[in-house]
Amino acid sequence: MSSTTSISPAVLIVGAGPVGSVLALTLLKNGIPVRIIDKAGPQIGQKGAGIQPRSLEMHHFLGTLPDFLSVAQSIPICTIYKIPGGTEILKTFELNPHEEPKPDTPYINSMVLGQYRQQSILHRHLKKYGCEVEFHTELRSFEQSDDHVLANIVKKSPDGAEIPEAMKVPYLVGTDGAHSTIRRALGLTFLGDTRDDVSSVIGDIEIKSGLNHETWHFWGEGSTKMVFLIPAEVDKNIFTMMVTGKELDHAKTASGRDELVKTITFVTERNDIEFGDLIWMSHYRPNIRMVNKFGEGRVFVAGDAAHVHSPAGGQGTNSGVQDSFNLGWKLALILKGLSPSSLLNTYTEERLPVIAAMLGKTMDLLNRGRDKPAADESKWKRGTEFKQLGVNYRGSSTLVDETTDLTKELIRSDSYSLASDGVIHAGDRAPQAPDLEDLRANRAATSLFDIFGPDHHTVLIFSSVRSEGEEITSKLSGYSKGLFKTVLILPALSESELIASVKQSSGFDLVLRDGCGHAYKVYPTLPGPCTVIVVRPDGVVGAIVRGIDGLLQYVNGVFVALA
Ligand SMILES: Cc1cc2nc3c(=O)[nH]c(=O)nc-3n(C[C@H](O)[C@H](O)[C@H](O)COP(=O)(O)OP(=O)(O)OC[C@H]3O[C@@H](n4cnc5c(N)ncnc54)[C@H](O)[C@@H]3O)c2cc1C
């Protein structure tokens, strides 16, 4: 079969798992046309079901959150059963004790939703932009030059025929999972360990009767033999299972449905559980590995293609989608000719230390819990850093921070958790501030999270002094419309001061009153008439500065100079 050559969209995304899908949606929201291919059909299986609060925030910005929340669940109570017998409760505990949301952290509790459901929501959102995932389409090889990538892809038709295509694209991103073709072809290293000592059998199985859906069910001890059965959120008769422990023959257990059921029955000592179909199963050994850099030239990797680790702590998908969210806006600005290609260096600069810290934390969790008795609650305890709200890029080269008299060491202390000074710095997650009154829209309530977005920088000006802000809006007006959203945030002022401020602030996209003080409380204000805080499209603070000079330093570091 001869190959066709097509002039194609700006980015080819290889792999339509959660990570590729989030990248596609971020680019489409920026007006960048993409193609997204997957060598398989739609994925099956619960797998990466744990969704961390930082990912919920990302879904808020992407507009996918309502669909996620309509089906996702809070993490239920866990029940450990006594052996022998397997029916009497030994202990119940909360894996993630419920926390009350706060104004600056509205999504504070982790949730669960099967990975295949997460993907289908994302794929539905891609369709709104006219983008269909091209299933059964495989990337076989690629070559890159200074100005493009030539990708050789092959589509398999239902009759098994292969239709090759050579696709010329400015950028190629491999979100093609742990066995990434793209990572290998780029020659990126993937150093680390394979943990044969903690192998397990994982998968999803139908349970027709015998177990309730309200709790996660655990039997046995991880050091010898243990079974988890975890009900799915939507398809209530589907349970995720994990069978582990050195007294079990994992290869035999994974050899088929009947062997699996036999092992589960042996460990749980329960004959009253009626099993149905096996959905999928795998003999799994955690690999703990990461790349040395996230790309080369015009080709990048994200998600499992760049890092793999133990599922303990539920960080895999969550970290991968944040790779995509970091990369997406940078690629979009470069493709529009608004940023220099060197901006892409910050993708590795920012994500590599975060992923290195994550590998350390998940490995620690795996090792710490391994030999502890199941009834010991500390075995299951996860630190709050697993919610990923403290993940930060402090010290990254394009950030500008005039807040600080702190030492650089403290600022960069840990890319996974914030330093304990309690002050927001450039590189941190930009917090939410609700109950803001939009003074140009009859004081309608709005919030910062409703203003941030993946296709623009938000410039927050904390000031009641008009002249400073005006200079800022006039400088930014030279950039294309929509690139910056300028927001004047007024403190709680008297009614007459308020009317005067609104009349005098026509240059801003939004004028908000922080009557409840949430924004002024959580964002730092610097000495002087005004503090300017730039929030990047990925919801990260890009700059905290006193005025126009600091702002221009940030802008000149990220964008090409105005003609
Ligand atoms: C038991 C278990 C539990 C887990 N629990 C959690 C959890 O609670 N929370 C969490 O965050 N993570 C969890 N994870 C990790 C999570 O599943 C992965 O990190 C996640 O799937 C990575 O997503 P991805 O999009 O990078 O890769 P994948 O989901 O692996 O998708 C890669 C896609 O690329 C396609 N592909 C591969 N090669 C090619 C090619 N050459 N051409 C075209 N397509 C190609 C594949 O078909 C596949 O669809 C868990 C993992 C396991 C095993």
The ligand as an ORCA input file, in Angstrom:
! r2SCAN-3c Opt
* xyz 0 1
  C      -3.573     -0.505     39.351
  C      -3.271      0.908     39.022
  C      -3.885      1.892     39.758
  C      -3.607      3.217     39.487
  N      -4.216      4.182     40.215
  C      -3.969      5.484     39.972
  C      -4.671      6.497     40.671
  O      -5.488      6.235     41.536
  N      -4.400      7.791     40.356
  C      -3.485      8.114     39.384
  O      -3.271      9.316     39.172
  N      -2.845      7.167     38.664
  C      -3.055      5.877     38.935
  N      -2.444      4.905     38.187
  C      -1.531      5.286     37.098
  C      -2.288      5.618     35.810
  O      -3.079      4.548     35.396
  C      -1.301      6.016     34.714
  O      -0.362      6.939     35.226
  C      -2.050      6.645     33.519
  O      -2.755      5.674     32.799
  C      -1.087      7.326     32.555
  O      -1.821      7.894     31.510
  P      -1.155      8.162     30.077
  O      -2.202      8.870     29.288
  O       0.181      8.767     30.253
  O      -0.860      6.709     29.489
  P      -1.850      5.515     29.130
  O      -3.114      5.594     29.900
  O      -1.038      4.277     29.236
  O      -2.205      5.800     27.605
  C      -1.252      5.633     26.585
  C      -1.999      5.379     25.286
  O      -1.058      5.433     24.211
  C      -1.426      4.459     23.249
  N      -0.214      4.164     22.452
  C       0.917      3.562     22.874
  N       1.825      3.507     21.858
  C       1.236      4.060     20.774
  C       1.655      4.296     19.433
  N       2.880      3.963     18.996
  N       0.791      4.881     18.576
  C      -0.453      5.252     18.998
  N      -0.898      5.052     20.270
  C      -0.063      4.481     21.136
  C      -1.939      3.292     24.063
  O      -2.803      2.472     23.311
  C      -2.653      4.003     25.218
  O      -4.040      4.164     24.977
  C      -2.698      3.563     38.440
  C      -2.103      2.557     37.676
  C      -2.377      1.237     37.974
  C      -1.721      0.178     37.134
*
